[in-house]
Amino acid sequence: MQQANTNIVIRNPFGARDVPGPDDADVMDYAATAMLAGDAADINAAAWASIAAPSDPLEGVWASRWNGGADPTIAGDTPEAWKDGRAEVRVAGGRIYLRFDWDNGRRHGLIDAAREGARLIGKYINLTNPAITRPWVGHVVDAIRIDGCFPNGRLDFRR
């Protein structure tokens, strides 16, 4: 009989599977080329969420959306289509964690990122299919907007 590993330490504050290698070479290579200006011309500039911003600058409830890939579990999905959902942001141990869902809460993802001023640099893991991980870079525009991108598309957050 094999005994379960009871010494597992989870970094993220959600108690979910940790993002593997959130600061690895793929992330740093992508971060070196990903540019998000955070200006009014960005696709995430127009208000699209209806979640009230709490007094805390980042932590709390957000709306999320992503594109750049087709989710094969969603009938008729295309890479260009936005997959909308809810998100929660938590700050712990000097890192930013963004847990989000889509497909009416049936699919879940987690981003583990370091903060460099307004820039967030990290990695995404699909918690529903953990084999899927991607580098992710974000730009904290303000307390109601985080612009984000990964190599295939966008992964943005709004309040």
HELIX and SHEET records of a PDB file:
HELIX    1   1 ALA A   25  THR A   33  1                                   9    
SHEET    1   A 9 GLY A  60  TRP A  66  0                                        
SHEET    2   A 9 LYS A  83  ALA A  92 -1                                        
SHEET    3   A 9 ARG A  95  TRP A 102 -1                                        
SHEET    4   A 9 ARG A 107  GLU A 116 -1                                        
SHEET    5   A 9 ARG A 119  ASN A 126 -1                                        
SHEET    6   A 9 THR A 133  ASP A 142 -1                                        
SHEET    7   A 9 ARG A 145  PHE A 150 -1                                        
SHEET    8   A 9 GLY A 153  ARG A 158 -1                                        
SHEET    9   A 9 GLY A  60  TRP A  66 -1                                        
END                                                                             
